[in-house]
Amino acid sequence: MLVAILATAILFGLSFWKAWDTNASYIPLILLVIAAVVVTLFAEYAAPLQARFANTTGRLFSLSAMFPWRAFPCSLVLVIIDVLAAGLSYFVPFIRVLAILFGIAWVAYAKSLILLWGFKRYGGTGKVENPQYVNAHE
């Protein structure tokens, strides 16, 4: 929810300052573009970090803010995958139809492989759980 609110505020700010055709609007536009990049990188890591590691909410937010800069090559590849998927969907009608029919699961799968590569340095696979079978005969 926090990311959606921040993204909405940034998009509103970008559209507001873009409408002003003055030299004074360039500084807020540059700051808003930087904020958009930071929020995008934050959003790239928030859900995967929550799914991969057990953290408190505050720790999750701080890790989501710091991790893109610690694993910058991974972050760069994630952004490239997003830009490629959006560009292909926008410019190639067949890919747009496939994205509508099958969803964007192929993009999520490609990003999951990159995230595994990025998380490899910071955490192992963890302890393997023993399966517990529930049987009526026990």
C-alpha positions in Angstrom: 0.0 0.0 0.0 2.9 2.3 0.8 4.5 1.8 -2.6 1.2 2.5 -4.3 0.7 5.7 -2.4 4.3 6.8 -3.2 4.0 5.9 -6.8 0.7 7.8 -7.1 2.2 10.9 -5.5 5.2 10.7 -7.8 3.1 10.3 -10.9 0.9 13.2 -9.9 4.0 15.3 -9.3 5.5 14.4 -12.6 2.3 15.2 -14.5 1.9 18.5 -12.6 5.4 19.8 -13.2 5.5 18.6 -16.8 2.4 20.7 -17.5 4.4 23.8 -16.4 6.4 25.0 -19.3 9.0 27.0 -17.3 12.6 26.7 -16.4 11.7 26.4 -12.7 10.0 23.1 -13.3 13.2 21.3 -14.3 14.5 20.9 -10.8 11.3 19.3 -9.3 11.1 17.0 -12.4 14.7 15.8 -11.9 14.0 15.2 -8.2 10.8 13.3 -9.0 12.5 11.1 -11.6 15.1 10.2 -9.0 12.3 9.5 -6.5 10.6 7.3 -9.1 13.8 5.2 -9.6 14.2 4.8 -5.8 10.6 3.8 -5.3 10.8 1.4 -8.3 13.9 -0.3 -6.9 12.2 -0.4 -3.4 9.2 -2.1 -5.0 11.4 -4.6 -6.9 12.7 -6.0 -3.6 9.9 -5.6 -1.0 7.9 -8.7 -1.8 10.9 -11.0 -2.6 12.6 -10.1 0.6 9.4 -10.7 2.5 9.0 -14.1 0.9 12.6 -15.1 1.3 13.6 -13.9 4.8 11.8 -13.7 8.1 12.0 -10.0 9.2 10.0 -7.5 11.1 8.2 -4.8 9.1 10.7 -2.1 9.9 13.6 -4.4 9.0 11.9 -5.3 5.7 11.6 -1.6 4.8 15.2 -0.9 5.6 16.4 -4.0 3.7 14.2 -3.1 0.7 15.7 0.4 0.7 19.3 -0.8 1.1 19.4 -4.0 -1.0 19.2 -2.4 -4.5 22.4 -0.6 -3.8 24.2 -3.5 -2.3 23.3 -5.8 -5.2 23.4 -3.2 -7.9 24.1 -5.5 -10.8 21.1 -7.6 -9.8 19.0 -4.4 -9.6 20.2 -3.2 -13.0 19.2 -6.5 -14.6 15.8 -6.4 -12.9 15.1 -3.0 -14.3 16.3 -4.1 -17.8 13.9 -7.0 -17.7 11.0 -4.7 -16.8 11.9 -2.2 -19.5 12.3 -5.0 -22.1 8.9 -6.5 -21.1 7.2 -3.1 -21.2 8.8 -2.2 -24.5 8.0 -5.5 -26.2 4.5 -5.3 -25.0 4.0 -1.8 -26.2 5.7 -2.1 -29.6 4.9 -5.7 -30.6 1.2 -6.5 -30.8 1.7 -10.2 -30.7 3.6 -10.0 -27.4 0.9 -7.7 -26.0 -1.7 -10.4 -26.8 0.4 -13.1 -25.2 0.9 -10.9 -22.1 -2.9 -10.4 -21.9 -3.7 -14.1 -22.4 -1.0 -15.7 -20.2 -0.3 -12.9 -17.8 3.2 -11.6 -17.0 4.3 -14.9 -15.3 7.2 -15.2 -17.7 8.5 -11.8 -16.5 8.1 -12.9 -12.9 9.9 -16.1 -13.6 12.9 -14.3 -15.3 13.0 -11.9 -12.4 12.9 -14.7 -9.8 16.1 -16.3 -11.4 17.9 -12.9 -11.1 16.7 -12.5 -7.5 18.0 -16.0 -6.6 21.3 -14.9 -8.0 21.2 -11.7 -5.9 20.1 -13.4 -2.7 22.8 -16.1 -3.0 25.4 -14.0 -1.3 23.1 -13.0 1.6 21.4 -16.2 2.7 21.6 -19.9 2.0 18.8 -22.1 1.2 18.1 -22.6 4.9 17.2 -25.7 6.8 15.2 -28.3 4.9 11.9 -29.1 6.7 11.1 -32.7 7.4 7.7 -33.6 5.9 5.0 -34.4 8.4 2.5 -36.8 7.1 -0.9 -36.9 8.6 -2.3 -40.5 8.5 -5.5 -41.8 9.9 -3.7 -45.0 11.0 -1.4 -43.3 13.5 
